């Protein structure tokens, strides 16, 4: 067990578009044709509101992103639901964020096997279809590199120079999923941290996934340097809001270090974090939210000032 186990909050660190690409032998982009919608449930009342529905249609103007084009017609169906009902737990957040499929709208279809007659997943291509297609094609190209010795530097290069935050996040997930060592990963993460062009969202994601990987014990004997990276980033947080997000992730790492089994080996990591917390506290610049989080941490870690 670890601090993140069983938490839906870690989904962003475990899967993304690269996961769906890897699980698909064929990926096709196109536009919806012959759109039809069948409502499957609706609210009560004199003017019922559709709550869930099933879409169907064809994929016109198909372009292959991965594999070859299936034999036409490319038919599909997709279930959707209103924002008035709870989200489908089986649909990752990154897919939900793309919105709904529209008549004549751009879509991307994912076929698990080359012989499948219908795609297992169909997603709207979002507000910038060209960017999504480019991203998926980039990910498929790197995943197609069979040798891990060659695939690792390709992901590292993409992480360093990737044109989109989504691409860099996919690269970072892939590298950690491959078990890349911290000493291999750290120079690129240090570069991103020092680059003023790195956006707040990517910085937050980087901090979170490193904390997640530490709690998963992904870095083996190099856990210490990974925690040092987190502590430096926390101390360098430019504002209280960023510091709060970092602190919430550090609390989860402290939950991991505080587990009874094997605790002695994790105490050096815990001391690093406590030292960083105390340095940040001495610097001031508090917010009410930060102060509350510190109070909660002191209940289990009285060495925190």
C-alpha positions as CSV (number, residue, x, y, z in Angstrom):
1,X,0.0,0.0,0.0
2,X,1.0,3.6,-0.5
3,X,-0.5,7.0,0.1
4,X,-2.0,7.2,-3.4
5,X,-3.4,3.7,-3.6
6,X,-7.1,3.5,-4.4
7,X,-7.3,7.3,-5.0
8,X,-9.0,8.6,-8.1
9,X,-6.9,11.7,-7.6
10,X,-3.9,9.8,-9.0
11,X,-5.6,9.0,-12.4
12,X,-3.9,12.0,-14.1
13,X,-0.5,10.5,-13.1
14,X,-1.4,7.0,-14.3
15,X,-3.0,7.4,-17.7
16,X,-3.7,9.8,-20.6
17,X,-4.0,9.8,-24.3
18,X,-0.8,7.7,-24.6
19,X,-2.5,4.9,-22.7
20,X,-5.4,4.8,-25.2
21,X,-3.0,4.9,-28.1
22,X,-0.9,2.0,-26.7
23,X,-4.1,-0.1,-26.3
24,X,-5.2,0.5,-29.9
25,X,-3.9,-1.0,-33.0
26,X,-5.7,1.5,-35.3
27,X,-6.5,5.1,-34.6
28,X,-8.5,7.2,-37.1
29,X,-9.5,10.9,-37.2
30,X,-12.4,12.2,-39.2
31,X,-15.7,14.0,-39.1
32,X,-19.1,12.8,-38.0
33,X,-21.6,11.9,-40.7
34,X,-25.1,10.4,-40.5
35,X,-25.4,11.6,-36.9
36,X,-28.2,10.2,-34.8
37,X,-29.0,10.4,-31.1
38,X,-31.3,8.1,-29.0
39,X,-32.2,9.3,-25.5
40,X,-31.9,6.4,-23.0
41,X,-33.0,8.3,-19.8
42,X,-34.4,11.6,-18.9
43,X,-35.6,13.6,-15.9
44,X,-39.1,13.6,-14.6
45,X,-41.5,16.5,-15.0
46,X,-43.6,18.2,-17.6
47,X,-40.5,19.2,-19.6
48,X,-38.1,16.3,-19.2
49,X,-34.4,16.8,-19.8
50,X,-32.2,14.1,-21.5
51,X,-29.8,12.6,-18.9
52,X,-28.2,9.8,-20.9
53,X,-28.1,9.1,-24.6
54,X,-26.4,7.0,-27.3
55,X,-24.9,8.5,-30.4
56,X,-24.4,6.7,-33.7
57,X,-23.0,7.7,-37.0
58,X,-20.2,7.3,-39.6
59,X,-16.7,8.7,-39.6
60,X,-16.3,10.6,-42.8
61,X,-13.1,12.0,-44.4
62,X,-11.0,9.5,-42.4
63,X,-7.3,10.0,-41.8
64,X,-5.1,7.2,-40.3
65,X,-3.1,8.2,-37.2
66,X,-2.0,4.7,-36.3
67,X,-2.3,1.6,-38.4
68,X,-4.3,1.4,-41.7
69,X,-7.7,2.7,-42.4
70,X,-10.5,0.2,-41.7
71,X,-12.8,-0.9,-44.5
72,X,-15.6,1.6,-45.0
73,X,-18.2,2.5,-43.8
74,X,-16.6,3.4,-40.5
75,X,-19.6,3.2,-38.2
76,X,-19.5,4.0,-34.5
77,X,-21.7,4.4,-31.4
78,X,-20.9,6.3,-28.2
79,X,-22.8,6.7,-24.9
80,X,-22.9,10.2,-23.3
81,X,-24.5,11.8,-20.3
82,X,-25.6,15.2,-19.1
83,X,-23.7,17.2,-16.6
84,X,-26.7,16.8,-14.3
85,X,-25.8,13.2,-13.6
86,X,-22.6,11.9,-12.0
87,X,-19.7,11.3,-14.4
88,X,-19.1,7.8,-15.7
89,X,-16.4,6.4,-13.4
90,X,-15.0,4.3,-16.3
91,X,-14.3,7.4,-18.4
92,X,-11.0,9.2,-17.5
93,X,-11.2,12.9,-16.8
94,X,-9.0,13.8,-19.8
95,X,-11.6,12.2,-22.1
96,X,-14.6,13.8,-20.3
97,X,-12.9,17.2,-20.7
98,X,-13.1,16.9,-24.5
99,X,-16.9,17.4,-24.3
100,X,-19.6,15.9,-26.5
101,X,-19.6,14.7,-30.0
102,X,-21.4,17.1,-32.3
103,X,-23.1,16.6,-35.7
104,X,-20.5,17.1,-38.4
105,X,-17.9,17.6,-35.6
106,X,-14.3,16.2,-35.6
107,X,-13.7,12.9,-33.9
108,X,-11.0,10.4,-33.2
109,X,-11.8,6.7,-33.2
110,X,-9.7,4.0,-31.4
111,X,-9.9,0.4,-32.5
112,X,-8.5,-2.2,-30.1
113,X,-7.6,-4.6,-33.0
114,X,-7.1,-4.0,-36.7
115,X,-9.9,-6.5,-37.4
116,X,-12.5,-4.7,-35.3
117,X,-15.5,-3.5,-37.3
118,X,-16.3,-0.8,-34.7
119,X,-14.1,1.4,-32.6
120,X,-14.0,0.7,-28.9
121,X,-13.7,4.4,-28.1
122,X,-14.7,7.5,-30.0
123,X,-13.7,10.9,-28.7
124,X,-14.6,14.5,-29.9
125,X,-11.4,16.1,-31.1
126,X,-11.9,19.2,-28.9
127,X,-11.5,22.8,-29.7
128,X,-8.3,22.3,-31.7
129,X,-8.6,19.1,-33.7
130,X,-5.3,19.6,-35.6
131,X,-3.5,19.9,-32.3
132,X,-5.0,16.7,-30.9
133,X,-4.3,14.7,-34.1
134,X,-0.6,16.0,-34.0
135,X,-0.3,15.0,-30.4
136,X,-1.7,11.5,-31.0
137,X,0.5,11.0,-34.0
138,X,3.6,12.1,-32.0
139,X,2.8,9.7,-29.2
140,X,2.2,6.8,-31.6
141,X,5.5,7.4,-33.4
142,X,7.5,7.3,-30.1
143,X,5.6,4.2,-28.9
144,X,6.4,2.4,-32.1
145,X,10.1,2.5,-31.2
146,X,10.6,-1.1,-30.2
147,X,13.9,-0.8,-28.3
148,X,13.6,0.8,-24.8
149,X,17.1,2.0,-25.2
150,X,16.0,4.1,-28.1
151,X,12.5,4.9,-26.9
152,X,13.7,6.4,-23.6
153,X,15.8,9.2,-25.2
154,X,12.9,9.9,-27.6
155,X,10.5,10.4,-24.6
156,X,13.2,12.5,-22.8
157,X,13.6,14.7,-25.9
158,X,9.9,15.1,-26.3
159,X,9.5,16.0,-22.6
160,X,12.2,18.7,-23.0
161,X,10.9,20.2,-26.3
162,X,7.3,19.0,-26.6
163,X,5.1,21.6,-28.1
164,X,2.2,21.1,-25.8
165,X,1.6,20.6,-22.1
166,X,-0.4,17.5,-22.9
167,X,2.5,16.0,-24.8
168,X,5.0,16.7,-22.1
169,X,2.7,15.2,-19.5
170,X,2.3,12.1,-21.6
171,X,6.1,11.8,-22.0
172,X,6.6,12.1,-18.2
173,X,3.9,9.5,-17.5
174,X,5.5,7.2,-20.0
175,X,9.0,7.6,-18.7
176,X,8.0,6.9,-15.1
177,X,5.9,4.0,-16.3
178,X,8.9,2.6,-18.0
179,X,10.9,2.7,-14.7
180,X,13.4,5.3,-15.9
181,X,15.9,6.1,-13.1
182,X,15.7,9.5,-11.3
183,X,19.3,10.3,-12.4
184,X,18.1,10.0,-16.0
185,X,14.9,12.0,-15.5
186,X,16.3,14.7,-13.2
187,X,18.3,16.8,-15.7
188,X,15.2,17.3,-17.9
189,X,13.0,18.2,-14.9
190,X,15.6,20.6,-13.7
191,X,15.5,22.2,-17.2
192,X,11.7,22.5,-17.1
193,X,11.8,24.0,-13.6
194,X,14.4,26.6,-14.7
195,X,12.6,27.5,-18.0
196,X,10.4,30.6,-17.5
197,X,8.3,29.4,-20.4
198,X,7.1,26.4,-18.4
199,X,3.5,27.0,-17.4
200,X,2.0,26.7,-14.0
201,X,-0.2,23.7,-15.0
202,X,2.9,21.7,-16.1
203,X,4.8,22.7,-13.0
204,X,2.0,21.5,-10.8
205,X,1.7,18.2,-12.8
206,X,5.5,17.6,-12.6
207,X,5.5,18.1,-8.8
208,X,2.5,15.8,-8.4
209,X,3.7,13.0,-10.5
210,X,7.1,13.0,-8.8
211,X,5.4,12.9,-5.4
212,X,3.2,10.0,-6.8
213,X,6.2,8.1,-8.0
214,X,8.0,8.5,-4.7
215,X,5.0,7.2,-2.8
216,X,5.0,4.3,-5.3
217,X,8.7,3.7,-4.6
218,X,9.5,4.1,-8.3
219,X,12.9,5.5,-7.9
220,X,14.5,2.8,-5.7
221,X,17.7,3.9,-4.1
222,X,17.3,7.4,-5.7
223,X,14.2,8.3,-3.7
224,X,16.3,10.8,-1.7
225,X,17.3,13.0,-4.6
226,X,13.7,12.9,-5.9
227,X,12.4,14.2,-2.5
228,X,15.1,16.9,-2.6
229,X,13.7,18.0,-6.0
230,X,10.2,18.3,-4.4
231,X,11.6,20.2,-1.4
232,X,13.5,22.7,-3.7
233,X,10.3,23.2,-5.7
234,X,8.2,23.8,-2.6
235,X,10.7,26.3,-1.2
236,X,10.8,28.1,-4.6
237,X,7.0,28.2,-5.0
238,X,6.3,31.8,-6.2
239,X,3.0,32.3,-4.4
240,X,0.8,30.9,-1.6
241,X,-1.5,29.1,-4.0
242,X,1.4,27.2,-5.6
243,X,2.9,26.4,-2.2
244,X,-0.5,25.1,-1.0
245,X,-0.8,22.7,-4.0
246,X,2.8,21.5,-3.4
247,X,2.1,21.1,0.3
248,X,-0.9,18.9,-0.4
249,X,1.3,16.5,-2.4
250,X,4.0,16.6,0.3
251,X,1.3,15.5,2.8
252,X,0.7,12.4,0.8
253,X,4.4,11.7,0.7
254,X,4.5,12.1,4.5
255,X,1.6,9.6,4.7
256,X,3.7,7.2,2.8
257,X,6.8,7.8,4.9
258,X,4.7,7.4,8.1
259,X,3.6,3.8,7.3
260,X,4.7,1.4,10.0
261,X,6.3,-1.3,7.8
262,X,9.7,-0.2,6.6
263,X,9.4,3.2,8.3
264,X,13.0,3.3,9.4
265,X,14.3,3.3,5.8
266,X,11.9,6.2,4.9
267,X,12.8,8.4,7.9
268,X,15.5,10.3,5.9
269,X,12.9,11.3,3.3
270,X,10.6,12.4,6.1
271,X,13.3,14.6,7.7
272,X,14.0,16.2,4.3
273,X,10.4,17.2,4.0
274,X,10.1,18.5,7.6
275,X,13.2,20.6,7.1
276,X,11.7,22.1,4.0
277,X,8.4,22.8,5.8
278,X,10.2,24.5,8.6
279,X,12.3,26.6,6.1
280,X,9.1,27.7,4.4
281,X,7.5,28.5,7.7
282,X,10.4,30.7,8.7
283,X,10.1,32.7,5.5
284,X,6.6,33.7,6.3
285,X,4.2,34.7,3.5
286,X,1.4,32.6,5.0
287,X,-2.2,32.2,3.8
288,X,-5.0,30.9,5.9
289,X,-5.1,27.7,3.9
290,X,-1.4,27.0,4.3
291,X,-1.6,27.7,8.0
292,X,-4.4,25.1,8.3
293,X,-2.4,22.5,6.5
294,X,0.5,23.1,8.7
295,X,-1.7,22.6,11.8
296,X,-2.9,19.3,10.4
297,X,0.6,18.1,9.7
298,X,1.8,19.0,13.3
299,X,-0.7,16.5,14.7
300,X,1.3,13.6,13.4
301,X,4.7,15.4,12.9
302,X,5.3,17.6,15.9
303,X,8.8,18.5,14.6
304,X,7.1,20.8,12.1
305,X,7.1,24.3,13.4
